[in-house]
Amino acid sequence: MYKVLKKEKLVPTITRLKIMAPLIAEKTKPGNFIILRVDEKGERVPLTIADYDREEGSITIIFQEVGYSTKKLGKLEVGDCIKDLVGPLGHHIDMEDCKKVVLLGGGTGTALLYPKVKGFYEQGAEVISITGARTKNLIILEDELNEYSDKLYIATDDGSYGIHGFVTEILKDVLKDEKDIDLVVAIGPVPMMKAVADMTEEYGIETIVSLNAIMVDGTGMCGACRVTVGGERKFTCVDGPSFDAHQVDFEELMNRLNFYQNEEEDVAKENSAEEVN
């Protein structure tokens, strides 16, 4: 059992939990993720490790309450326990030999981006961070990103905060103005990551995206999280979650992510009915 040490609502639908997990905290690096079950009947939910404290023995996760399981996770309070938690899983990002890095986070992708921003900054790289959301009230981790970024740009779709527009519009200007960019990292909605990949390919800049394919067991055995990268079949859980953006089949990924949308809606309706009764 893994005890919740701290809970914070970043925005109404996005929650940050600090969890006691000393063995995982000891091995975690930026880019790793965990899979958890809230209780014995819960589904397995993959979540990026947003931060970790080796001395305290804790890890931090940030998640959006969109489906049945994440809403149940969001109901946990300090002192409550998570039934199962396994990790660290996946490959961490290689941060060596990068002198200037641009990192983009769209929506809740900013939560996944933060440990990479912090990691590159602590490695001594020049870090340019770009984050965005639909509106000001959905911007998260601004202070944290600012602390570990040499430059921070913020965009909102409605213009209520920062630059009026999308993160890709800021990236377009950054690519024109900044020289000697070694790497671009993008995490967020699939259309955004695809747009970033198309843009950076023109400049010949190495680009990494973190893929959010449907995942079940996290060991590469079930095959649910398969993606096509460079014409080859890869498994997000054991080969990723980070991949060369210029090699990813984004159309296939988007189709697979929508595969269980109807089932997820049915489960939400069933559990809402049970709560009412």
Residue, then its C-alpha position, 0 to 999 in steps of 0.5 A: m500500500y502506498k500512502v498519499l502524503k500530500k494532495e493539491k488541486l492545481v485546477p478544478t480537474i487536475t490534481r497533484l499527489k505526493i506518494m510514499a514510494p521509496l524504492i521507486a523514488e530511488k531509481t526514478k529518472p526524468g521520463n519514467f512512469i508508473i502504473l497504479r491501481v487505486d483499489e482491487k477492482g481498479e484498472r491499471v492506470p499509467l502516469t508519468i512521474a512528475d517529480y521525486d524526492r530520493e531522501e524523502g522516498s516520495i514520488t509525485i504524480i499529476f493527472q487530469e480527472v477525465g475517466y472513471s479511474t482517474k476520478k476515483l484517484g482524485k477522491l483520495e485524501v492525505g493518509d489514504c493509500i493506493k493499492d498497487l503501484v509499479g515502477p519506474l517503467g519505461h526509458h528515461i530521456d538521455m540528457e547528456d550533450c545537450k546545450k540548448v533545449v526547447l520543451l513544449g507542453g500542451g494542456t496536462g502534457t505540461a505535467l509530463l514535461y516538468p521533470k524533463v525541464k528540471g532535469f535538463y536545467e540541472q544538467g546545465a543546458e539552456v532551457i527554453s520552455i513553452t506551455g499552453a492551455r485553452t484558458k488562463n485558469l488551466i495553466i499549471l506549474e508556471d512557477e515550477l517551470n519558471e524556476y528551471s527555465d532560462k526562458l518561459y513562454i505561455a500561450t492560451d487559446d483564448g488570449s486570456y493569459g500570455i500569448h494569444g494562440f497555440v504553443t506551436e506558434i511560439l515554437k515557430d518564432v523560437l526556431k527562427d530566432e534561436k540558433d544551435i538548438d540541439l533538441v526539441v521535446a514535445i508532450g501533449p495532445v497528439p495533433m500538437m505533437k504532430a505539428v511540432a514534428d512537422m515544424t522541426e523536421e524542416y529545420g533538421i532538429e532532433t525532436i522527441v515526443s512522449l506517446n500516450a498509447i493505451m497501456v495495460d500490463g506495462t511489460g510489453m506482453c499484452g501489445a495494447c500500447r503498440v505504435t509504429v515508429g520508423g515503419e517498425r512496431k514498438f511498444t510504448c511501455v518498454d520501448g518508450p514512452s519517448f520516441d523520435a517524433h519524425q518517425v512516429d505514425f501519428e495517424e495510427l496513434m490517434n485512431r488507436l486512442n479513440f478505440y475505447q471511447n464508447e466503452e469509457e463513456d458507458v463505464a462512466k454512465e454506469n458508475s454515475a447511476e450507481e452513485v445516484n442510487 
